[in-house]
C-alpha cells in the first residue's frame, strides 16, 4: 500500500499522552473529554477554538497544557484597538546597529492563547492566518519560524456579542476543532472550591512538565502516518458528503475540513494508543471538527442555539450513516 | 410514535415470515396426506402469533434448549416408524420445522431458512395437487417473499438484530398498520404492483406456451396413494348412486372437439350391470373375466374390436377426470381410439363399449377419445345376436356352492327373480302394461316407463332397507310410491326381462353443464345416474331412461324426455372453473410421447458421450504407455524438457497475473464491478460485530485480568479489520482467542 515506514510505537505514545492527560486533569477537574480533545488537537498539530463563557477554565486549560509539555506560553488579550504588530512583532530601528531589527511579538511562543479573538478587528485577526497555517511569520520580506510545536488556543464569548467582529469562515476553517468547556459537575466544582480557594492567577497553579517538547514533535511527526483503512476513508467521505447535501446548511465542509477530520481521527487513534484508525476515532472527533465549519441557512439570533442545532444535525449523520463493519 | 421506526421494520419482517408460513400451510391443507388435524392446529398456533406477536417472547428459554433435540428426535422417530410411505413423514417434518421456526424471533439466517422452507412446501404441494389455488397461492407468496427479502436486506445492512420481548410491548395492530401506511409511498407501491402484474403476465404466457414434464409422475415418492372415496363400482347396492347425487363437486370435465355436435341428452356410460341378484344389480363375474381385454399402453384402438373406424380421423374429445372418481372411464358410445396421457393398464370391454383402468387414479386423469359417437341405439355384437334369439326370461338359479353353474353373459340379461310369487307379480304388471298385446321393444319401453311414472314419483326420502328374505326391489315396487333412478331402472329392467326383452342396467353420468365462458362440459358427481338398455331382438340395444326428472314430483309427468339435460353453468364459479380448465388443458396435456422421446434422447446422448470419453481416455492412456516404453533419445528428452518448461512458465505467468490483479483490486477497492473484499478484513469485521455487544457487556461486568483479555481481543480484532496488513501474523490466534472468549462468556451469569 503506502510506502513502508518506521512502525509507530503506539504503546509508548499512549503512555506519554496518558501522562499528559492525567497531569492536566489534576487541575482541570471533570473535563476528561475536553482534555482528551485538546490532546488530540495537540497531537494533530492543530489549533483550537474554545467557545464558552468567561471563567470556566479556558485559559487554565491552555496554560496547563503548555506547562505540562514544557512549552513557552503567551497570552494575547484581543481588543478592538489591537494591531497586527502587537501580535506578530515589529521591526524597529536599532540606533547602535544602524539597522532594523525585528522584535518578536507574543505569537513567537509554543502555545498562544488568543483570548476573545472576536473582539479585535478583521485586520488583526487575519494577521493570524499565515502563522496558523504555516507556523511561520513574514515581516518585511523576512520569514521567521514561530515555536515548534505551535498551537493557537483562541477563545470566544458566545453570549456577549456587542461590538465584536465574528471570525470569517476562512479563518474558522483554520481551527482544527471548536470545543466548549461547559460548567463543571457539582462534585468537581466542590473539589475545586475546597482545593484551591485562594488561587489568584494561573501562575500559582502547581503543575510541572511531564512531556518534553521533543516528544511532542515526534508524536506530531507520527500522526499523519497512522494507518487509515479504505473503508474508513469512505466513511469520512460519506460524512462529509452528508454535510454538503444537507439542505439546512448554507454550504458543506471544504476539503480542508475533510483533511482535518482525517488528521483528527489519526490523532485520536494515537491518543488511544493505536497505529490505525477505527470508526470510533472518526465519530469521536467528528462533531468538534465540523461544528465551526458549518452555518445554518436560517441563521439563528442566538449563537448557542445555532451551535446546538448544527450539533444535532451532525449527530444525526453519525446515527444514520452506517459505520464500516 | 407516528413514523415508522426501525423496530417496526423488524416487526414487519417477522410478521411477513409468519404470513409466508400461513400461505404454505394453506397450500398443504389441499394435500390429502392425512395430517390435516395436526396441520390445522399448527396453522392456528402460527395464526395466534400473528394476532399476538408478543407470545413467542413469553416462551421460556429453557423450552428452546429442549426443543431442538426434541424436534430432531420426533422427526427421526416419525421416519423410522412411517418410513415406508415416504411422503407423510416428509410433510410432517417440513410442517414441524416451519412451526419451530415461526415460534421464535429470527435472525437473518433463520429468516432465509423459513422462506426456503415455505417455498419448498408450496412448490411440492403445487406440483402434487395441480390445482388452480396453487397459482393463486404462488401469486400471494411471491411478492410477500420478495418484500420480506427486501426488508431483510435493508435491515441487515445496518441494523442487524433479533427482536425481543420489549419490542412487542405496547404493540397495537392498528397503529402499526397506520404507521406502515404512512411509511409507504402508495404511488411507488402501485408502480411495483403494475410491474409485478406485467411480469406475471409475461411469465404466464411463456408458461402456457411451453411444453412440460409432469414432475409428480417423474418422482415416484410424490405420487399419492389413492383412496377411493366415491365411486362407481361394478355392483350397485341401492342408494350408492343416489348418495352421489348430494355431491356437487365436479367429477369430470369434457372438451368437445370443435364442431362436434354436443348431444342434448348426453349419457356418459361407465358400467354395464347385467346380472340381477337379490342384493341388486351387478356386473357378472363371468362378464368381467371373459369379455375383458387386458392391455397396457398409451393408445387403445377399437379397430381391433372388429369395428369399422372413421375414414378421416376427427378431432378428439378430451376428458379430464378427477382423482378417485372411478376406474371406469365415461364414454358416450362407440369410439375409434382412446389415447392416455401416460402408459396405463386398461381393461376394455369391446362388446359393451366400456373401458376401465386397472386401478382408480388418485390424481387428475386425462384421456382423449376420437371418433366417439353418441347414439341411443347400440349395435349388438354377433355373440349377443346369436345368444339372445330366445325370447324367454330365465329365473335366477338358486345358489349352489357345491356345483356352481354360471349363466354366461348375454343370458344374464334375461334373469328374473327366483321366487315364483315375485315372477307372477311381475307378469301381472307386464300384462297390465301391454294389455295382452305383443309389443315391440320401443312401444313396450314407452308404455312401461309411463306405467312406472304413473305409479311412482321421484323422491329421495325412501329408507334404505333390505329384506333378508325377499327382494328389496320388489319390496319397493309393492310398498313404496317414490324412488330414484336405481329403483326406476331396476324395476324397468325386471319388467322388460319378464316381457321377454333382454335388458341391462347402465350406470354413469347423465347430463352436463356447459360452461358459459369457455366451451366445455362440466359433469358433477350429482349427475350420477342409472338407466337401462333394452335389447330389441333385432340386433340393437336401445337406451331407455325410465326415471322421471327430479323436478317432476307429481305422478305421470314426462319431464326427462322433453327438456334438455345440458344446462348452462354460468357465474363467478363458472369463470374460475374455466380458468381451471385452461390450466388443465395446458398441464394435463397429451405430449407425454414427445417428452419421453426427449428424455430418452438426453439419456442416449449422455451414455454415448460417456462411452466416447471413456474410449478416448483409454486411447490416450495407451498412447502414453507406448510413448514411455518406446526408446528414448536425445531429441525426445529435449522435447519433453521444452514442454515442461512451457508448462512451468505458464503456471508462473498465471500466478503472476493473479497476484498482479489482486494487487490492483486491493488498490482500487473493486475491479470490473467485483468488490475486492480482503478476506481477513471481512472475517474480522463479521466477528467484531458479534463480539462488540458481548464486549460492551463484559466491560461493565468484568474486572482485572478477564477484562484485560477482552480488551486485548478487541484490539486485536480491530487491528485485523482496520489495521495495516503487516500486522497479520497472528490473525488466526486473535480470532480464535476472541471466539473462545465469546463462547465461554455467559452474560446472564455475569
Interface residues (C-beta under 8 A of the other chain):
Chain A: X1 X227 X229 X230 X231 X232 X274 X275 X276 X277 X278 X279 X322 X324 X325
Chain B: X157 X158 X666 X667 X669 X681 X685 X686 X688 X689 X715 X718 X719 X721 X722 X723 X724 X725 X727
